[in-house]
Amino acid sequence: MDAFFRGFLLVGALASVGAGFRTPNFVVEAPTAEFAKQVGEAAEIYRKELAIEWTGQPLPGNWKQPCPISVKVGNIGAGGKTTFNFQAGEVYGWRMEIQGTEQRILDSVLPHEINHTIFASHFRRPLPRWADEGAASLIEHDSERNRLRDIHSKVMGTRRKIPLKALLDIKNYPQDKQDVLTLYAEGHSLADFLIQNSSKPQYLQLMAMAYDRGWEPALKTLYGYKSIDALEKEWDQWVMAGSAKLNIPAGSQVATRERNPSESPIIRSQSPDELPKLGEPKPIKTRGTAEERDLNVVAETPTAPSRRSRNGLQEPLLTLETVSSGAAKIPQMPPGRFEDGDQ
């Protein structure tokens, strides 16, 4: 009788937390077995196809440990976060939480978060916040992308706009949620602009070259801009003209500097979700010490096994946490873990 009762309680407990589904690289926990299977299979497809889209080839093999995905489904804001660790040139310790309607999870949140794992696996180090989030947001549904475009158009010409030189150097999420929205919106727009001017692989090349040589040399070499200010001027003109499709000729690696700013924009359907109101800007502040901001560190995990570099010195463990676009959709997180998003 006791054994039966314990078994009954166990079955009830499992049912209360949902159903699971496992793939080679993901372990999904969702409200139903059917949706857990959908998420798991979609995650594997995104993992393969997004890697090919950005780098020209799939990731080399499966991860040593699968990424747990916790799914919350409902008529709630779409959003998610992904945590992983960098150490000694390795990336591991994946953990993902996603939420929203089934449709938005599958067509926006899941690919957004998977894209972060692709970038992390490719670079094996933190990336600039705008670049990682901007690239991931390009994969989302048009309704989510239009939300970001609308936010961006609202901050243009206001004090809330983040100047490009400041945007390029932001390594952690701002503390103010409205500044987070602006960061996402500008990152989405800049990534879109640069990729339309070249290609997705060249965008990754820009990240690598800028890391080694700085932004201005990388932009001049790959895109033909003499300075960051020159890029910002042309980017702003494109945004003010409606962010129209650039129609860059096939095979062109560098955008022409002579484009018609009056080109008609493509108008897409707007998100039914209400956009947050933008108030007066505040000085952009990111959490963590100056050293943490420079390293793009979210948290150091002293209980994790330490690793040694080739010179025998212990290398720091960087635990990064990514957050899906839209501050209004960002789930609540423990204090001190809201910094590094989506890398």
Buried (B, 14 or more C-beta within 10 A) or exposed (E): EEEEEEEEEEEEEEEEEBBBBEBEBBBBBBBBEEBBBBBBBBBBEBBBBBBEBBBEEEBEEEBEEBBBBBBBBEEEBBBBBBBBBBBBEEBBBBBBBBBBBBEBBBBBBBBBBBBBBBBBBBBEBBBBBBBBBBBBBBBBBBBBBBBBBEBBBBBBEEEBBBEBEEBBEBBBBBBBBBBBBBBBBBBBBBBBBBBBBBBBEBBBBBBEBBBEEEBBEBBBBBBBBEEBEBBBEBBBEBBEBBBBEBEBEEEEEBBEEEBEEEBEEEEEEEBEBEBBEBEEBEEBEBBBEEEBBEBBBBBEEEEEEEEEEEEEEEBEBBBBBBBBBBBBBBBEBEEEBBBBBBB
